[in-house]
Amino acid sequence: MREKILIADDERDIVGFMRDALQDDGYEVSVAYDGKEVFDRLGETPDLIILDIMMPHLDGLEVCQAIRDRVSCPILFLSARSNEADRIQGLAVGGDDYIVKPFSMQELKARIRAHLRREQRSHLDHQPKLLHHGDLTMDLDSHQVFYQNLPIPLTSREFELFRLLFMHPNQVFSREQIYEKIWGFDAEGEAATITEHIKNIRAKLACAAPEKTFVTTVWGVGYRFERK
């Protein structure tokens, strides 16, 4: 499932620019053009909300105060106001970040990725320490995988990659998405290295369970963990 971003801003040109850029990066984007319209979009359960402060009907600060108890996702403010008091007010009403207009799209994307990664880590902290799929067990504390209680000797990087797939069953990840989530968006290297890691993971799983196929290739798209 793609991560969902809600953009709320009354400047339609800016909204269109942000929406196109974020959709190009694989996000699912919905928009609101005034403060009241934000409430109609909350049912779409966004993973992150971008709020302009100066909007008709309700400004971004009022919207944030009203929805903060209803949503736990990160809220990023956009504003032409750059003084310290405005930034403090934005954070005080429940915002997680404050970006001053005009802004770099690359910086906005980097902040979005950082907040979403933080959310993923937070969710991992609240996950059960032992995850199961049939005879396959993943121990998040010891970073080990077992099949019928026999350990599968994955390297640290292989474990992180397999955990990503394991915890999102039947969801397809491209090589680029996997590389970004495991190595970080500013890491050096090529997404093609994912192919070799997948090959190694499959070989080790096949040694333990030759009759099973856990990681499949979706040709032209990426990889997924099969959970039937």
C-alpha positions as CSV (number, residue, x, y, z in Angstrom):
1,M,0.0,0.0,0.0
2,R,1.3,3.4,-1.0
3,E,1.7,6.0,1.7
4,K,-1.0,8.7,1.7
5,I,-0.3,12.4,1.9
6,L,-3.0,15.1,2.4
7,I,-2.1,18.6,1.1
8,A,-4.2,21.5,2.4
9,D,-3.4,24.9,0.7
10,D,-5.6,27.4,-1.1
11,E,-2.9,28.3,-3.6
12,R,-3.9,25.9,-6.4
13,D,-0.7,26.3,-8.4
14,I,1.4,25.3,-5.4
15,V,-0.9,22.4,-4.6
16,G,-0.7,21.1,-8.2
17,F,3.1,21.4,-8.2
18,M,3.5,19.5,-4.9
19,R,0.9,16.9,-5.8
20,D,2.6,16.1,-9.1
21,A,6.1,15.9,-7.5
22,L,4.9,13.6,-4.7
23,Q,2.9,11.4,-7.0
24,D,6.0,11.0,-9.1
25,D,7.7,9.6,-6.0
26,G,5.0,7.0,-5.6
27,Y,2.8,8.7,-2.9
28,E,-1.0,8.7,-3.0
29,V,-2.0,12.3,-2.7
30,S,-5.3,14.0,-1.8
31,V,-5.9,17.7,-1.6
32,A,-8.0,20.3,0.2
33,Y,-8.3,23.9,-0.7
34,D,-9.5,25.4,2.5
35,G,-9.5,24.5,6.2
36,K,-13.0,23.0,6.4
37,E,-12.3,20.7,3.5
38,V,-9.5,19.0,5.5
39,F,-12.1,17.4,7.7
40,D,-13.8,15.7,4.7
41,R,-10.4,14.1,3.8
42,L,-9.6,12.6,7.2
43,G,-11.6,9.5,6.4
44,E,-8.9,8.7,3.8
45,T,-6.5,8.1,6.8
46,P,-3.5,10.1,5.6
47,D,0.0,9.0,6.7
48,L,1.1,12.6,6.7
49,I,-0.6,16.0,6.4
50,I,0.8,19.2,4.9
51,L,-1.1,22.3,6.2
52,D,-0.8,25.8,4.9
53,I,-1.3,28.3,7.7
54,M,-3.2,31.0,5.8
55,M,-6.3,29.4,4.4
56,P,-10.0,30.5,4.1
57,H,-12.7,29.6,6.6
58,L,-10.2,27.9,9.1
59,D,-6.5,28.6,9.1
60,G,-3.9,25.8,9.4
61,L,-3.3,26.4,13.1
62,E,-7.1,26.1,13.9
63,V,-7.3,23.0,11.8
64,C,-4.3,21.4,13.5
65,Q,-5.8,22.1,16.9
66,A,-9.1,20.6,15.9
67,I,-7.8,17.4,14.4
68,R,-4.7,16.7,16.6
69,D,-6.7,14.4,18.9
70,R,-8.2,12.6,15.9
71,V,-5.0,11.9,13.9
72,S,-1.6,10.7,15.1
73,C,0.2,11.2,11.8
74,P,2.9,13.9,11.3
75,I,1.6,17.3,10.4
76,L,3.9,19.7,8.5
77,F,3.1,23.4,8.3
78,L,3.8,25.6,5.3
79,S,3.9,29.3,5.8
80,A,5.3,32.5,4.4
81,R,5.7,33.6,8.0
82,S,9.3,33.0,9.1
83,N,9.7,34.6,12.5
84,E,10.4,32.4,15.5
85,A,7.1,33.2,17.3
86,D,5.1,31.8,14.4
87,R,7.2,28.6,14.2
88,I,6.8,28.1,17.9
89,Q,3.1,28.6,17.7
90,G,2.9,26.0,14.9
91,L,4.7,23.4,16.9
92,A,2.8,24.3,20.1
93,V,-0.6,23.5,18.5
94,G,0.6,20.0,17.5
95,G,2.6,20.5,14.3
96,D,5.6,18.3,13.8
97,D,7.5,20.5,11.4
98,Y,7.4,24.1,10.0
99,I,8.6,24.9,6.4
100,V,8.9,28.5,5.2
101,K,7.7,29.5,1.8
102,P,9.3,29.7,-0.8
103,F,10.7,26.2,-0.2
104,S,12.8,23.7,-2.1
105,M,10.8,20.7,-3.3
106,Q,13.8,18.5,-2.6
107,E,13.9,19.7,1.0
108,L,10.1,19.1,1.4
109,K,10.5,15.6,0.1
110,A,13.4,14.9,2.4
111,R,11.4,16.1,5.4
112,I,8.5,14.0,4.4
113,R,10.7,10.9,4.1
114,A,12.3,11.6,7.5
115,H,8.9,11.9,9.2
116,L,7.5,8.8,7.6
117,R,10.6,6.8,8.5
118,R,10.2,8.0,12.1
119,E,6.6,6.8,12.1
120,Q,7.7,3.4,10.7
121,R,10.3,3.0,13.5
122,S,7.7,4.0,16.1
123,H,5.3,1.4,14.7
124,L,8.0,-1.2,14.8
125,D,8.7,-0.4,18.5
126,H,5.1,-1.4,19.2
127,Q,5.1,-4.5,17.2
128,P,5.2,-8.0,18.8
129,K,8.7,-9.2,19.2
130,L,7.9,-12.5,17.5
131,L,6.2,-12.5,14.2
132,H,4.9,-15.7,12.6
133,H,3.8,-17.0,9.2
134,G,3.2,-20.7,9.3
135,D,6.4,-22.4,10.3
136,L,8.4,-19.2,9.7
137,T,9.2,-17.0,12.7
138,M,10.9,-13.7,12.9
139,D,12.5,-12.5,16.2
140,L,12.7,-8.7,16.1
141,D,14.9,-8.6,19.3
142,S,17.6,-11.1,18.2
143,H,17.3,-10.2,14.5
144,Q,16.9,-13.9,13.6
145,V,14.6,-15.8,11.4
146,F,13.6,-19.5,12.1
147,Y,11.9,-22.1,10.0
148,Q,10.5,-24.9,12.1
149,N,12.6,-23.6,15.0
150,L,15.9,-24.0,12.9
151,P,17.8,-20.7,12.4
152,I,18.2,-19.2,8.9
153,P,21.6,-17.4,8.8
154,L,20.6,-14.0,7.4
155,T,23.1,-11.1,7.5
156,S,22.0,-7.9,9.2
157,R,21.2,-6.2,5.9
158,E,19.3,-9.3,4.6
159,F,17.3,-9.4,7.8
160,E,16.3,-5.7,7.5
161,L,15.2,-6.2,3.9
162,F,13.3,-9.4,4.7
163,R,11.7,-7.8,7.7
164,L,10.4,-5.0,5.4
165,L,8.7,-7.5,3.1
166,F,7.6,-9.8,6.0
167,M,5.8,-7.0,7.8
168,H,4.0,-5.9,4.6
169,P,2.7,-9.2,3.2
170,N,1.6,-9.2,-0.4
171,Q,2.7,-5.5,-0.9
172,V,5.0,-5.0,-3.8
173,F,8.1,-2.9,-3.2
174,S,10.3,-1.7,-6.1
175,R,14.1,-2.0,-5.8
176,E,14.3,1.8,-5.4
177,Q,11.7,1.8,-2.6
178,I,13.6,-1.0,-0.7
179,Y,16.9,0.8,-1.1
180,E,15.5,4.0,0.2
181,K,13.8,2.4,3.2
182,I,16.7,0.2,4.2
183,W,19.7,2.4,3.3
184,G,18.1,5.8,3.5
185,F,17.4,8.3,0.8
186,D,20.8,9.9,0.9
187,A,22.8,6.6,1.0
188,E,25.4,6.0,-1.7
189,G,25.0,3.0,-4.0
190,E,22.7,1.6,-6.5
191,A,19.2,0.0,-6.1
192,A,20.5,-2.9,-8.3
193,T,22.3,-4.2,-5.2
194,I,18.8,-5.2,-3.9
195,T,18.7,-8.0,-6.6
196,E,21.7,-9.7,-5.0
197,H,20.3,-9.5,-1.5
198,I,17.0,-11.0,-2.6
199,K,18.9,-13.8,-4.4
200,N,20.8,-14.6,-1.1
201,I,17.7,-14.4,1.0
202,R,15.9,-16.8,-1.3
203,A,18.8,-19.2,-1.4
204,K,18.9,-19.4,2.4
205,L,15.1,-19.8,2.7
206,A,15.2,-22.5,0.1
207,C,17.8,-24.5,2.1
208,A,15.4,-24.6,5.1
209,A,12.2,-25.0,3.1
210,P,12.8,-26.1,-0.5
211,E,9.1,-26.6,-1.1
212,K,8.2,-23.1,-0.2
213,T,8.3,-19.8,-2.0
214,F,8.3,-16.8,0.3
215,V,9.6,-13.9,-1.8
216,T,8.3,-13.6,-5.3
217,T,9.2,-11.3,-8.2
218,V,6.6,-9.1,-9.8
219,W,8.2,-8.6,-13.1
220,G,8.9,-5.0,-14.0
221,V,7.7,-3.8,-10.6
222,G,9.6,-5.4,-7.6
223,Y,9.3,-8.0,-4.9
224,R,6.7,-9.1,-2.3
225,F,6.4,-11.5,0.6
226,E,3.7,-14.1,-0.3
227,R,1.2,-14.6,2.4
228,K,-1.8,-16.7,1.3
